[in-house]
Amino acid sequence: MKPSQFKRVVVKVGSALLVDHASGLPKTDWLNALCDDLAALVAKGAQVLVVSSGAIALGRAILKLPRGPLTLDQSQAAAAVGQIALSSAWSVAFDARGLKAAQILLTLGDTEERRKYLNARATLSTLLGMGAVPVINENDTVATAEIKYGDNDRLAARVASMAEADGLILLSDIDGMYTANPQKDSAAKFLDVIERITPEIEAMAGGAASEFSRGGMKTKVDAAKIATGSGCTMLIASGKIMHPVKAIEDGGKCTVFKAAETPLQARKKWIAGAMAPAGVVVVDDGAAAALANGKSLLPAGVRKIDGAFGKGDVVAVRDGAGRDLARGLVAYDAAEAVQIAGKKSAEIESILGAPFRAELIHRDDMVML
Protein backbone atom coordinates (compact mmCIF):
# COMPACT_ATOMS: atom_id res chain seq x y z
CA MET A 1 0.00 0.00 0.00
CA LYS A 2 1.49 3.33 -1.12
CA PRO A 3 0.57 6.72 0.40
CA SER A 4 -0.19 8.07 -3.09
CA GLN A 5 -3.08 5.59 -3.33
CA PHE A 6 -4.99 7.45 -0.63
CA LYS A 7 -7.39 10.23 -1.57
CA ARG A 8 -7.46 11.71 1.93
CA VAL A 9 -4.71 10.79 4.37
CA VAL A 10 -3.97 11.62 8.00
CA VAL A 11 -0.31 11.58 9.04
CA LYS A 12 0.47 11.32 12.75
CA VAL A 13 3.83 12.58 14.00
CA GLY A 14 5.13 11.66 17.45
CA SER A 15 7.03 13.98 19.78
CA ALA A 16 10.20 11.90 19.64
CA LEU A 17 10.40 12.50 15.90
CA LEU A 18 9.65 16.20 15.90
CA VAL A 19 11.44 17.45 19.01
CA ASP A 20 15.17 17.13 19.67
CA HIS A 21 15.60 15.39 23.00
CA ALA A 22 18.65 17.41 24.08
CA SER A 23 17.68 20.94 23.05
CA GLY A 24 13.88 20.75 23.21
CA LEU A 25 13.72 22.45 19.79
CA PRO A 26 11.99 21.27 16.61
CA LYS A 27 14.05 19.07 14.28
CA THR A 28 13.77 21.54 11.41
CA ASP A 29 15.61 19.49 8.78
CA TRP A 30 13.45 16.45 9.46
CA LEU A 31 10.27 18.51 9.46
CA ASN A 32 11.20 20.08 6.12
CA ALA A 33 11.86 16.65 4.64
CA LEU A 34 8.49 15.38 5.83
CA CYS A 35 6.72 18.44 4.43
CA ASP A 36 8.43 17.77 1.08
CA ASP A 37 6.80 14.33 1.18
CA LEU A 38 3.38 15.71 2.10
CA ALA A 39 3.57 18.42 -0.55
CA ALA A 40 4.30 15.68 -3.10
CA LEU A 41 1.11 13.88 -2.05
CA VAL A 42 -0.89 17.07 -2.41
CA ALA A 43 0.62 17.61 -5.87
CA LYS A 44 -0.71 14.16 -6.82
CA GLY A 45 -4.22 15.13 -5.78
CA ALA A 46 -4.39 13.89 -2.19
CA GLN A 47 -5.82 15.86 0.71
CA VAL A 48 -3.53 15.76 3.75
CA LEU A 49 -4.16 16.24 7.46
CA VAL A 50 -1.51 16.13 10.18
CA VAL A 51 -1.94 15.08 13.81
CA SER A 52 1.14 16.36 15.59
CA SER A 53 2.44 15.74 19.07
CA GLY A 54 5.12 17.98 20.52
CA ALA A 55 3.42 20.94 22.19
CA ILE A 56 4.28 19.89 25.75
CA ALA A 57 7.82 18.84 24.80
CA LEU A 58 8.47 22.19 23.14
CA GLY A 59 6.77 24.16 25.89
CA ARG A 60 8.68 22.53 28.73
CA ALA A 61 11.96 23.49 27.03
CA ILE A 62 10.85 27.08 26.46
CA LEU A 63 9.70 27.39 30.08
CA LYS A 64 12.84 25.56 31.29
CA LEU A 65 10.80 23.08 33.31
CA PRO A 66 12.76 20.31 35.04
CA ARG A 67 13.09 16.88 33.48
CA GLY A 68 10.88 14.09 34.75
CA PRO A 69 7.09 13.89 35.24
CA LEU A 70 5.14 17.14 35.14
CA THR A 71 2.12 18.01 37.23
CA LEU A 72 -1.16 18.60 35.40
CA ASP A 73 -0.78 22.38 35.84
CA GLN A 74 2.76 22.27 34.48
CA SER A 75 1.66 20.15 31.51
CA GLN A 76 -1.13 22.59 30.68
CA ALA A 77 1.22 25.56 30.96
CA ALA A 78 3.81 23.83 28.77
CA ALA A 79 1.13 22.98 26.21
CA ALA A 80 -0.10 26.60 26.10
CA VAL A 81 3.40 27.84 25.29
CA GLY A 82 4.37 24.91 23.11
CA GLN A 83 1.28 25.05 20.89
CA ILE A 84 2.43 28.41 19.55
CA ALA A 85 5.88 27.05 18.75
CA LEU A 86 4.43 23.87 17.25
CA SER A 87 1.95 25.62 14.96
CA SER A 88 4.63 28.12 13.91
CA ALA A 89 7.02 25.33 12.92
CA TRP A 90 4.42 23.61 10.76
CA SER A 91 3.20 26.88 9.25
CA VAL A 92 6.69 27.97 8.20
CA ALA A 93 7.50 24.55 6.72
CA PHE A 94 4.27 24.28 4.73
CA ASP A 95 4.34 27.91 3.61
CA ALA A 96 7.77 27.36 2.05
CA ARG A 97 6.12 24.70 -0.13
CA GLY A 98 3.14 26.80 -1.17
CA LEU A 99 0.74 25.21 1.34
CA LYS A 100 -1.24 26.84 4.11
CA ALA A 101 -1.40 25.22 7.54
CA ALA A 102 -4.43 25.53 9.80
CA GLN A 103 -4.23 24.82 13.52
CA ILE A 104 -7.05 22.82 15.13
CA LEU A 105 -7.08 21.89 18.81
CA LEU A 106 -9.38 19.03 19.76
CA THR A 107 -10.43 17.33 22.97
CA LEU A 108 -11.93 13.88 23.36
CA GLY A 109 -15.35 15.49 23.64
CA ASP A 110 -14.95 17.09 20.22
CA THR A 111 -14.75 13.63 18.66
CA GLU A 112 -17.53 12.04 20.73
CA GLU A 113 -20.21 14.66 21.42
CA ARG A 114 -22.51 14.82 18.41
CA ARG A 115 -22.77 18.57 17.83
CA LYS A 116 -19.08 19.21 18.48
CA TYR A 117 -18.19 16.28 16.23
CA LEU A 118 -20.29 17.61 13.36
CA ASN A 119 -18.92 21.12 13.75
CA ALA A 120 -15.34 19.84 13.77
CA ARG A 121 -16.03 17.63 10.76
CA ALA A 122 -17.50 20.56 8.85
CA THR A 123 -14.46 22.71 9.66
CA LEU A 124 -12.05 20.02 8.47
CA SER A 125 -14.04 19.53 5.27
CA THR A 126 -14.07 23.26 4.55
CA LEU A 127 -10.33 23.63 5.15
CA LEU A 128 -9.52 20.67 2.91
CA GLY A 129 -11.80 22.07 0.22
CA MET A 130 -9.83 25.32 0.37
CA GLY A 131 -6.55 23.45 -0.08
CA ALA A 132 -5.29 23.99 3.48
CA VAL A 133 -3.49 21.37 5.56
CA PRO A 134 -5.13 21.02 9.00
CA VAL A 135 -2.55 20.47 11.74
CA ILE A 136 -4.36 18.91 14.67
CA ASN A 137 -3.26 18.51 18.26
CA GLU A 138 -4.98 17.51 21.46
CA ASN A 139 -6.06 20.61 23.39
CA ASP A 140 -3.89 19.82 26.40
CA THR A 141 -4.32 23.30 27.88
CA VAL A 142 -7.89 22.46 28.97
CA ALA A 143 -7.42 18.76 29.74
CA THR A 144 -9.07 17.72 32.98
CA ALA A 145 -7.41 14.29 33.13
CA GLU A 146 -3.76 13.28 33.13
CA ILE A 147 -2.13 14.11 29.81
CA LYS A 148 -0.58 11.19 27.93
CA TYR A 149 1.51 11.64 24.80
CA GLY A 150 0.30 8.33 23.39
CA ASP A 151 -3.28 9.58 23.21
CA ASN A 152 -2.47 11.12 19.85
CA ASP A 153 -2.44 7.66 18.25
CA ARG A 154 -6.11 7.27 19.09
CA LEU A 155 -6.78 10.93 18.37
CA ALA A 156 -5.31 10.46 14.89
CA ALA A 157 -7.63 7.51 14.29
CA ARG A 158 -10.63 9.50 15.46
CA VAL A 159 -9.62 12.37 13.21
CA ALA A 160 -9.29 9.94 10.29
CA SER A 161 -12.78 8.65 11.02
CA MET A 162 -14.21 12.15 11.41
CA ALA A 163 -12.58 13.38 8.20
CA GLU A 164 -13.62 10.22 6.31
CA ALA A 165 -10.00 9.61 5.38
CA ASP A 166 -9.14 6.41 3.55
CA GLY A 167 -5.57 6.38 4.87
CA LEU A 168 -3.84 6.91 8.22
CA ILE A 169 -0.05 6.83 8.59
CA LEU A 170 1.41 6.62 12.08
CA LEU A 171 5.03 7.76 11.97
CA SER A 172 6.79 6.61 15.09
CA ASP A 173 10.12 5.52 16.52
CA ILE A 174 9.23 1.92 15.60
CA ASP A 175 8.98 0.67 12.02
CA GLY A 176 5.89 -1.47 12.37
CA MET A 177 4.40 -4.32 14.36
CA TYR A 178 6.19 -7.50 15.42
CA THR A 179 4.99 -10.70 17.00
CA ALA A 180 6.98 -9.68 20.09
CA ASN A 181 9.21 -6.83 21.23
CA PRO A 182 12.19 -7.05 18.81
CA GLN A 183 14.43 -5.29 21.33
CA LYS A 184 13.95 -8.14 23.78
CA ASP A 185 13.16 -11.14 21.58
CA SER A 186 15.46 -11.99 18.67
CA ALA A 187 12.84 -14.40 17.34
CA ALA A 188 10.26 -11.64 16.89
CA LYS A 189 8.81 -11.61 13.37
CA PHE A 190 7.79 -8.50 11.48
CA LEU A 191 4.15 -8.32 10.36
CA ASP A 192 3.84 -6.50 7.04
CA VAL A 193 0.09 -6.93 6.52
CA ILE A 194 -2.65 -7.45 9.11
CA GLU A 195 -5.94 -8.37 7.46
CA ARG A 196 -7.97 -8.02 10.66
CA ILE A 197 -7.31 -7.38 14.31
CA THR A 198 -7.71 -10.59 16.30
CA PRO A 199 -7.22 -11.23 20.02
CA GLU A 200 -3.84 -12.70 19.09
CA ILE A 201 -2.82 -9.45 17.38
CA GLU A 202 -3.95 -7.43 20.40
CA ALA A 203 -1.95 -9.69 22.71
CA MET A 204 1.22 -8.88 20.75
CA ALA A 205 0.95 -5.16 21.57
CA GLY A 206 3.78 -4.01 23.86
CA GLY A 207 4.49 -1.01 26.06
CA ALA A 208 6.12 2.36 25.64
CA ALA A 209 9.05 2.85 23.29
CA SER A 210 10.57 6.10 24.57
CA GLU A 211 10.16 8.96 27.00
CA PHE A 212 8.74 11.28 24.38
CA SER A 213 6.42 8.70 22.79
CA ARG A 214 4.71 6.94 25.63
CA GLY A 215 1.89 5.30 23.69
CA GLY A 216 3.72 2.15 22.61
CA MET A 217 2.18 -0.50 20.39
CA LYS A 218 -1.01 -0.89 22.40
CA THR A 219 -2.36 2.53 21.51
CA LYS A 220 -1.41 1.90 17.88
CA VAL A 221 -3.45 -1.30 17.79
CA ASP A 222 -6.29 0.57 19.51
CA ALA A 223 -5.97 3.24 16.81
CA ALA A 224 -6.05 0.56 14.11
CA LYS A 225 -9.33 -0.79 15.49
CA ILE A 226 -10.88 2.68 15.29
CA ALA A 227 -9.47 3.43 11.83
CA THR A 228 -10.22 0.14 10.10
CA GLY A 229 -13.69 0.07 11.64
CA SER A 230 -14.44 3.35 9.90
CA GLY A 231 -13.12 2.18 6.53
CA CYS A 232 -9.61 3.62 6.83
CA THR A 233 -6.44 1.63 6.09
CA MET A 234 -3.70 2.30 8.65
CA LEU A 235 0.07 2.13 8.22
CA ILE A 236 2.73 2.11 10.94
CA ALA A 237 6.21 3.12 9.80
CA SER A 238 9.42 4.53 11.19
CA GLY A 239 9.80 8.27 11.16
CA LYS A 240 13.42 8.12 12.30
CA ILE A 241 14.63 8.58 8.72
CA MET A 242 14.53 11.58 6.42
CA HIS A 243 11.58 11.64 4.00
CA PRO A 244 9.68 8.90 5.87
CA VAL A 245 6.52 9.05 3.73
CA LYS A 246 8.53 8.90 0.52
CA ALA A 247 10.31 5.87 1.94
CA ILE A 248 6.96 4.08 2.27
CA GLU A 249 6.06 5.18 -1.26
CA ASP A 250 9.30 3.67 -2.51
CA GLY A 251 8.55 0.30 -0.90
CA GLY A 252 10.03 0.86 2.55
CA LYS A 253 9.15 -1.18 5.60
CA CYS A 254 5.75 -0.67 7.24
CA THR A 255 2.86 -2.59 8.74
CA VAL A 256 -0.47 -2.26 6.94
CA PHE A 257 -3.74 -2.72 8.83
CA LYS A 258 -6.31 -3.29 6.10
CA ALA A 259 -9.80 -1.82 6.12
CA ALA A 260 -12.48 -4.14 4.77
CA GLU A 261 -14.56 -1.33 3.28
CA THR A 262 -14.39 2.34 2.29
CA PRO A 263 -15.14 5.19 4.73
CA LEU A 264 -18.44 5.90 2.95
CA GLN A 265 -19.48 2.24 3.05
CA ALA A 266 -18.61 2.03 6.75
CA ARG A 267 -20.62 5.15 7.59
CA LYS A 268 -23.64 4.06 5.60
CA LYS A 269 -23.50 0.64 7.24
CA TRP A 270 -23.59 2.35 10.63
CA ILE A 271 -26.53 4.54 9.59
CA ALA A 272 -28.47 1.57 8.24
CA GLY A 273 -27.91 -0.26 11.51
CA ALA A 274 -29.57 2.40 13.66
CA MET A 275 -32.36 0.45 15.37
CA ALA A 276 -34.40 3.38 16.71
CA PRO A 277 -34.42 6.55 14.58
CA ALA A 278 -34.70 9.71 16.67
CA GLY A 279 -37.40 11.18 14.43
CA VAL A 280 -39.26 11.03 11.14
CA VAL A 281 -39.10 13.23 8.06
CA VAL A 282 -42.06 12.86 5.69
CA VAL A 283 -41.41 13.82 2.08
CA ASP A 284 -43.55 14.46 -1.00
CA ASP A 285 -43.56 12.35 -4.17
CA GLY A 286 -41.06 14.58 -5.96
CA ALA A 287 -38.54 14.30 -3.15
CA ALA A 288 -39.09 10.52 -2.95
CA ALA A 289 -38.29 10.21 -6.66
CA ALA A 290 -35.19 12.40 -6.27
CA LEU A 291 -33.94 10.25 -3.39
CA ALA A 292 -34.43 7.11 -5.46
CA ASN A 293 -32.18 8.69 -8.10
CA GLY A 294 -29.37 9.31 -5.61
CA LYS A 295 -30.11 12.94 -4.76
CA SER A 296 -29.86 14.66 -1.39
CA LEU A 297 -32.98 15.61 0.56
CA LEU A 298 -33.68 19.32 0.30
CA PRO A 299 -36.06 21.16 2.67
CA ALA A 300 -38.39 21.98 -0.24
CA GLY A 301 -39.46 18.34 -0.50
CA VAL A 302 -40.31 17.94 3.20
CA ARG A 303 -43.96 17.89 4.25
CA LYS A 304 -43.83 16.95 7.93
CA ILE A 305 -41.38 16.64 10.81
CA ASP A 306 -41.97 14.30 13.77
CA GLY A 307 -39.79 13.78 16.84
CA ALA A 308 -37.41 15.79 19.01
CA PHE A 309 -34.17 14.92 17.25
CA GLY A 310 -30.91 16.83 17.33
CA LYS A 311 -28.47 17.77 14.61
CA GLY A 312 -26.60 14.65 13.51
CA ASP A 313 -29.20 12.16 14.75
CA VAL A 314 -30.35 9.28 12.58
CA VAL A 315 -33.90 9.90 11.31
CA ALA A 316 -36.31 7.86 9.21
CA VAL A 317 -37.39 9.25 5.84
CA ARG A 318 -40.92 8.23 4.83
CA ASP A 319 -43.33 9.03 2.03
CA GLY A 320 -46.87 10.29 2.50
CA ALA A 321 -48.21 6.74 2.78
CA GLY A 322 -45.90 5.99 5.71
CA ARG A 323 -43.48 3.76 3.77
CA ASP A 324 -39.88 3.84 4.95
CA LEU A 325 -37.64 5.15 2.16
CA ALA A 326 -34.32 5.81 3.88
CA ARG A 327 -32.32 6.45 7.02
CA GLY A 328 -30.07 9.47 7.28
CA LEU A 329 -28.06 11.82 9.47
CA VAL A 330 -30.07 15.04 9.64
CA ALA A 331 -28.17 18.33 9.35
CA TYR A 332 -30.65 20.31 11.48
CA ASP A 333 -32.35 19.82 14.81
CA ALA A 334 -36.11 19.26 14.89
CA ALA A 335 -37.02 22.89 15.68
CA GLU A 336 -34.96 24.18 12.76
CA ALA A 337 -36.28 21.47 10.43
CA VAL A 338 -39.86 22.48 11.20
CA GLN A 339 -39.09 26.09 10.27
CA ILE A 340 -37.51 25.27 6.89
CA ALA A 341 -39.74 22.36 5.85
CA GLY A 342 -41.21 23.04 2.42
CA LYS A 343 -38.94 26.04 1.87
CA LYS A 344 -36.33 26.55 -0.82
CA SER A 345 -32.70 26.22 0.21
CA ALA A 346 -32.11 29.87 -0.71
CA GLU A 347 -34.56 30.88 2.03
CA ILE A 348 -32.77 29.08 4.86
CA GLU A 349 -30.55 32.01 5.81
CA SER A 350 -33.42 34.46 6.08
CA ILE A 351 -35.50 31.99 8.10
CA LEU A 352 -32.83 30.84 10.56
CA GLY A 353 -30.75 34.00 10.57
CA ALA A 354 -27.52 32.44 9.34
CA PRO A 355 -26.30 30.47 6.32
CA PHE A 356 -26.52 26.70 6.82
CA ARG A 357 -26.27 23.61 4.64
CA ALA A 358 -28.58 23.51 1.62
CA GLU A 359 -29.49 19.88 2.29
CA LEU A 360 -31.60 18.61 5.17
CA ILE A 361 -29.91 15.23 4.66
CA HIS A 362 -26.93 14.90 2.31
CA ARG A 363 -26.87 11.85 0.04
CA ASP A 364 -23.55 10.74 1.57
CA ASP A 365 -25.29 10.67 4.97
CA MET A 366 -28.26 8.62 3.73
CA VAL A 367 -28.99 4.95 3.12
CA MET A 368 -31.92 3.95 0.92
CA LEU A 369 -34.02 1.05 2.21
Secondary structure by P-SEA (a helix, b strand, c coil): cccccccbbbbbbcccccccccccccaaaaaaaaaaaaaaaaaabbbbbbbcccaaaaaaaaaccccccccaaaaaaaaaaaaaaaaaaaaaaaaaacbbbbbbbbcccccccaaaaaaaaaaaaaaaaaccccccccccccccccccccaaaaaaaaaaaaacccbbbbbccccccccccccccccbbbbcccccccaaaaaaccccccccccccaaaaaaaaaaaaaabbbbbbbbccccaaaaaaaaccbbbbbcccccaaaaaaaaaaacccccbbbbbcaaaaaaaaaccccccccccccccccccccbbbbbcccccccccccccccaaaaaaaccccccccccccccccccccccccccccc
